[in-house]
Amino acid sequence: MSDNSDKIIAVVGAGIVGLSCALWLQKKGFQVILTDPEDPGSGTSSGNACTIAEYGCVPVNSPELFRRLPGLLFSKNSPFSLDPLYVLSNPGWMIDFLLNCRPHKVARIIRLLGKLVAKARSGLDPLLDMAQAHDLLSQQGFMHVYRDDREFDRARAANQARRDQGVEFIELNPGEIQELEPNLKLAFQHGLLFEGIKHVLDPLALCQRYADCFQHNGGRLLRQRAVEVRHLQQSVQILLDNGDLIDANRVVIAAGAFSKMIDGVPTNLLKLDTERGYHVQFSNMQHLVTRPVSWQQAGFYATPTNLGLRFAGTVEIAGYSKQINPRLVRYLTRKAKEMFDLPGQPDQEWLGFRPSTPDALPVIGYSTVSEYILFAFGHQHIGLTLAGITGKLISELANGEEPSHNIKPFSSRRFL
Ligand SMILES: Cc1cc2nc3c(=O)[nH]c(=O)nc-3n(C[C@H](O)[C@H](O)[C@H](O)COP(=O)(O)OP(=O)(O)OC[C@H]3O[C@@H](n4cnc5c(N)ncnc54)[C@H](O)[C@@H]3O)c2cc1C
């Protein structure tokens, strides 16, 4: 390995992706400075559905969506919400998203994501070793459930696509579902069990563990927002909102959905937006379920966490406002109570901002303006899963190695 001890890399954003990049860069011997105005992992990375989704190669983009869209848009019982004013003022992302719902585009996305998620463990496991964080994961598998034949038939093509990518699962009948998850109140006619899948018991604690490990290894954690990146001849300067400048050999932009809001980095030219998502959580109710269970057609997961039973999912296209949509919170609460016997109201409501590109592929690699600016964002619904492998690939690039996975399809150039 080359001696990188005199090379400084700045990482902007301490979500799960930025933290994973920071640890992998430390593994390669770089000095790393990580900057984020918020607590590590406290953004979108804290409130997700917690699964290491090695089955997660099927995007939201789907030819089916055109048929389902009116129902999704206009039903009160829908896990989807769209603010027409926001979409009309930013039409580009939505148009591109719909263009990426064509069958040949979806098939390509599935192929590319399938290959990437298959490498998820090779990026995650070394970080769990490094941060001694294996205790924050459980390996009880993952289950999809379907109310009736209609729901199951609708998912048939997606499930076949998973199989085609080498994802293994077992089909379950109602008795087997009940045996595995006896507290399910609602009858489900079909289920799929993905054995061996892990889930994180507390994603915020995982991020904090990573941050502790990072600092223990000599990493500097700054609590500042990066305002601007200036690329010099063979290095970069990062202007922070307190006026300080970081001089670094390279910078990695890993600010999730907010990556397009930093001056000097041409991320504003990329089609990055946010698919907002919600969770409601019932404290001390996690014993009701053994593993994450996704009621797929209802658009959410029930996940047992260390803090409670979490119902996470939904998609809302409505921009970056922090205002919670009460309809989606009510929707998740209602569905949670249909699924399990749950007392009272949830103890926690949460909104997160998935960093999403219209082609559901992350952006990993050099920026369009400089090889000293690296991009690591846009992981949409599977950022917890892909953070480790992203960090690994970024560290290989920074180290001058040929990346161990083909990252050309994830280049920011595809948007130019
Ligand atoms: C409801 C829901 C369920 C999900 N379930 C799953 C799941 O089961 N499995 C899975 O793999 N994924 C899941 N995801 C997706 C996953 O949570 C995200 O893809 C992932 O958290 C994105 O991580 P990130 O580090 O890119 O972004 P973030 O977690 O948003 O982190 C970005 C960080 O950058 C910081 N930042 C922003 N601007 C600046 C700046 N200018 N300077 C410095 N710092 C800045 C922010 O403060 C933040 O800390 C889910 C998401 C949602 C919403």
Ligand as a Chemical Component Dictionary entry (heavy atoms), coordinates in Angstrom:
data_LIG
# 
_chem_comp.id                   LIG 
_chem_comp.type                 NON-POLYMER 
_chem_comp.pdbx_formal_charge   0 
_chem_comp.three_letter_code    LIG 
# 
loop_
_chem_comp_atom.comp_id 
_chem_comp_atom.atom_id 
_chem_comp_atom.alt_atom_id 
_chem_comp_atom.type_symbol 
_chem_comp_atom.charge 
_chem_comp_atom.model_Cartn_x 
_chem_comp_atom.model_Cartn_y 
_chem_comp_atom.model_Cartn_z 
_chem_comp_atom.pdbx_ordinal 
LIG C1  C1  C 0 -38.047 5.715  5.491 1  
LIG C2  C2  C 0 -36.704 5.253  4.990 2  
LIG C3  C3  C 0 -36.379 3.912  5.057 3  
LIG C4  C4  C 0 -35.140 3.464  4.574 4  
LIG N1  N1  N 0 -34.771 2.158  4.738 5  
LIG C5  C5  C 0 -33.561 1.728  4.333 6  
LIG C6  C6  C 0 -33.165 0.378  4.547 7  
LIG O1  O1  O 0 -33.870 -0.440 5.163 8  
LIG N2  N2  N 0 -31.953 -0.020 4.064 9  
LIG C7  C7  C 0 -31.122 0.847  3.416 10 
LIG O2  O2  O 0 -30.065 0.418  2.979 11 
LIG N3  N3  N 0 -31.451 2.148  3.258 12 
LIG C8  C8  C 0 -32.649 2.614  3.688 13 
LIG N4  N4  N 0 -33.006 3.915  3.505 14 
LIG C9  C9  C 0 -32.091 4.813  2.782 15 
LIG C10 C10 C 0 -30.942 5.316  3.630 16 
LIG O3  O3  O 0 -31.396 5.726  4.901 17 
LIG C11 C11 C 0 -30.258 6.486  2.919 18 
LIG O4  O4  O 0 -29.943 6.119  1.592 19 
LIG C12 C12 C 0 -28.969 6.851  3.631 20 
LIG O5  O5  O 0 -29.217 7.141  5.000 21 
LIG C13 C13 C 0 -28.284 8.035  2.984 22 
LIG O6  O6  O 0 -27.128 8.294  3.729 23 
LIG P1  P1  P 0 -26.225 9.555  3.456 24 
LIG O7  O7  O 0 -25.050 9.460  4.358 25 
LIG O8  O8  O 0 -25.978 9.667  1.997 26 
LIG O9  O9  O 0 -27.162 10.807 3.819 27 
LIG P2  P2  P 0 -27.582 11.436 5.240 28 
LIG O10 O10 O 0 -27.846 10.415 6.265 29 
LIG O11 O11 O 0 -28.686 12.392 4.920 30 
LIG O12 O12 O 0 -26.291 12.224 5.687 31 
LIG C14 C14 C 0 -25.874 13.393 5.032 32 
LIG C15 C15 C 0 -25.154 14.240 6.066 33 
LIG O13 O13 O 0 -24.605 15.378 5.385 34 
LIG C16 C16 C 0 -24.736 16.499 6.223 35 
LIG N5  N5  N 0 -24.646 17.686 5.401 36 
LIG C17 C17 C 0 -25.560 18.191 4.541 37 
LIG N6  N6  N 0 -25.081 19.300 3.952 38 
LIG C18 C18 C 0 -23.838 19.487 4.435 39 
LIG C19 C19 C 0 -22.824 20.459 4.213 40 
LIG N7  N7  N 0 -23.005 21.462 3.346 41 
LIG N8  N8  N 0 -21.668 20.376 4.899 42 
LIG C20 C20 C 0 -21.459 19.360 5.779 43 
LIG N9  N9  N 0 -22.374 18.403 6.022 44 
LIG C21 C21 C 0 -23.539 18.471 5.362 45 
LIG C22 C22 C 0 -26.066 16.296 6.908 46 
LIG O14 O14 O 0 -26.117 17.052 8.126 47 
LIG C23 C23 C 0 -26.079 14.799 7.139 48 
LIG O15 O15 O 0 -25.563 14.460 8.402 49 
LIG C24 C24 C 0 -34.230 4.395  3.981 50 
LIG C25 C25 C 0 -34.566 5.748  3.931 51 
LIG C26 C26 C 0 -35.780 6.185  4.433 52 
LIG C27 C27 C 0 -36.110 7.645  4.397 53 
# 
loop_
_chem_comp_bond.comp_id 
_chem_comp_bond.atom_id_1 
_chem_comp_bond.atom_id_2 
_chem_comp_bond.value_order 
_chem_comp_bond.pdbx_ordinal 
LIG C1  C2  SING 1  
LIG C2  C3  SING 2  
LIG C2  C26 DOUB 3  
LIG C3  C4  DOUB 4  
LIG C4  N1  SING 5  
LIG C4  C24 SING 6  
LIG N1  C5  DOUB 7  
LIG C5  C6  SING 8  
LIG C5  C8  SING 9  
LIG C6  O1  DOUB 10 
LIG C6  N2  SING 11 
LIG N2  C7  SING 12 
LIG C7  O2  DOUB 13 
LIG C7  N3  SING 14 
LIG N3  C8  DOUB 15 
LIG C8  N4  SING 16 
LIG N4  C9  SING 17 
LIG N4  C24 SING 18 
LIG C9  C10 SING 19 
LIG C10 O3  SING 20 
LIG C10 C11 SING 21 
LIG C11 O4  SING 22 
LIG C11 C12 SING 23 
LIG C12 O5  SING 24 
LIG C12 C13 SING 25 
LIG C13 O6  SING 26 
LIG O6  P1  SING 27 
LIG P1  O7  DOUB 28 
LIG P1  O8  SING 29 
LIG P1  O9  SING 30 
LIG O9  P2  SING 31 
LIG P2  O10 DOUB 32 
LIG P2  O11 SING 33 
LIG P2  O12 SING 34 
LIG O12 C14 SING 35 
LIG C14 C15 SING 36 
LIG C15 O13 SING 37 
LIG C15 C23 SING 38 
LIG O13 C16 SING 39 
LIG C16 N5  SING 40 
LIG C16 C22 SING 41 
LIG N5  C17 SING 42 
LIG N5  C21 SING 43 
LIG C17 N6  DOUB 44 
LIG N6  C18 SING 45 
LIG C18 C19 SING 46 
LIG C18 C21 DOUB 47 
LIG C19 N7  SING 48 
LIG C19 N8  DOUB 49 
LIG N8  C20 SING 50 
LIG C20 N9  DOUB 51 
LIG N9  C21 SING 52 
LIG C22 O14 SING 53 
LIG C22 C23 SING 54 
LIG C23 O15 SING 55 
LIG C24 C25 DOUB 56 
LIG C25 C26 SING 57 
LIG C26 C27 SING 58 
# 
